[in-house]
Amino acid sequence: MNARESTLRIGLVYPEILGTYGDRGNALIIAQRAQRRGIAAEIIEIDAREPISSGLDFYLLGGGEDDSQHIAARSLQESRSALIEAHNTGAVIVAVCAGFQLLGHSYEAADGSLLEGIGLIDMITRAGANRSIGEVVIEAEPSPNWGTAGPPPLITGFENHGGRTQLGQGVIPLGQVKVGTGNGNGGDGVLGERLLGTYLHGPVLARNPVLADRVLSWVVGPLEEIDDSLERRLHDECLSRGSAQGVKRWWQNRMLARG
């Protein structure tokens, strides 16, 4: 569809169970940044007890606690084909934390249980020994998936998870971690064609307006400039806070190493 002439349909997947950390705000940001450019947009909440329609433009999944993730995993299996078909035919998927983990093959929880993912991404996740909590700064991975505008500037967010994610061969992360943990092996999340996964809350699209516009452009194409000086100021403040936390952690580790 031509999104400039038709209403954008933004699917918020299972907000009642994958909405613990305010990630529904990502849907609000996409809608707002579209509307400020004269593009009509509506948010459609998808209940975990209902099938997922394949006719939307965006599908957004957020984070949730362990019990909620188990419920979400079972529900997603029932809509696996519809979600994969939607993505294959042009829809954008943005998934955060628990929602991100469920896009892979599996997630091995801390209690030893194995949650089956939908297999959209070649990756597996296991619970780590320690929980990662704090500010995160990542440098976006260069990739043609960003489009002609290229990668966004440094991305900031807040992580609160115990997962350690291993991407398959040839699968690239959203970016390289400068501060924080992310996937646990130097990168954070995943970046694919019209697909973004991350451990970053915030909400991540509220903290990173350029990133939000990259995601929006995957559906509507090149975007007109808008005055988002306040949003960019928030991004810079969060970036400063995250960078300061990283320097403090580096100094503490250095002192501990000295004994």
KAVENLIN-V818553 format. One record per backbone hydrogen bond with DSSP energy under -1.0 kcal/mol. NH is the residue of the N-H (numbers start at 1). CO is the residue of the C=O. Records with the same first field share a line. If there is no record, write none. Layout:
NH = CO  CO
//
This chain:
5 = 2
6 = 2
8 = 40
10 = 42
11 = 58
12 = 44
13 = 60
14 = 46
17 = 14
18 = 14
20 = 63
22 = 19
25 = 22
26 = 23
28 = 24
29 = 25
30 = 26
31 = 27
32 = 28
33 = 29
34 = 30
35 = 31
36 = 32
37 = 34
38 = 35
39 = 34
42 = 8
44 = 10
46 = 12
50 = 47
57 = 9
58 = 9
59 = 92
60 = 11
61 = 94
69 = 65
70 = 66
71 = 67
72 = 68
73 = 69
74 = 70
75 = 71
76 = 72
77 = 73
83 = 79
84 = 80
85 = 81
86 = 82
87 = 83
88 = 84
89 = 85
90 = 87
91 = 86
92 = 57
93 = 194
94 = 59
95 = 196
96 = 61
97 = 198
99 = 62  96
101 = 97
102 = 98
103 = 100
104 = 101
105 = 123
107 = 115
108 = 125
109 = 113
112 = 109
115 = 107
117 = 105
118 = 102
119 = 104
120 = 103
121 = 103
123 = 121
124 = 166
125 = 106
126 = 164
127 = 108
128 = 162
132 = 161
134 = 159
136 = 157
137 = 179
138 = 155
139 = 176
141 = 174
146 = 143
147 = 144
150 = 147
155 = 138
157 = 136
158 = 201
159 = 134
161 = 132
164 = 126
165 = 183
166 = 124
168 = 122
171 = 168
174 = 188
175 = 188
176 = 139
177 = 186
178 = 137
179 = 137
183 = 187
184 = 181
188 = 175
190 = 197
191 = 172
192 = 195
195 = 192
196 = 93
197 = 190
198 = 95
201 = 158
207 = 203
208 = 204
212 = 208
213 = 209
214 = 210
215 = 211
216 = 212
217 = 213
219 = 216
220 = 216
221 = 217
228 = 226
232 = 228
233 = 229
234 = 230
235 = 231
236 = 232
237 = 233
238 = 234
239 = 235
240 = 236
241 = 237
242 = 238
243 = 239
244 = 240
245 = 241
246 = 242
247 = 243
248 = 244
249 = 245
250 = 246
251 = 247
252 = 248
253 = 249
254 = 250
255 = 251
256 = 252
257 = 253
258 = 254
//
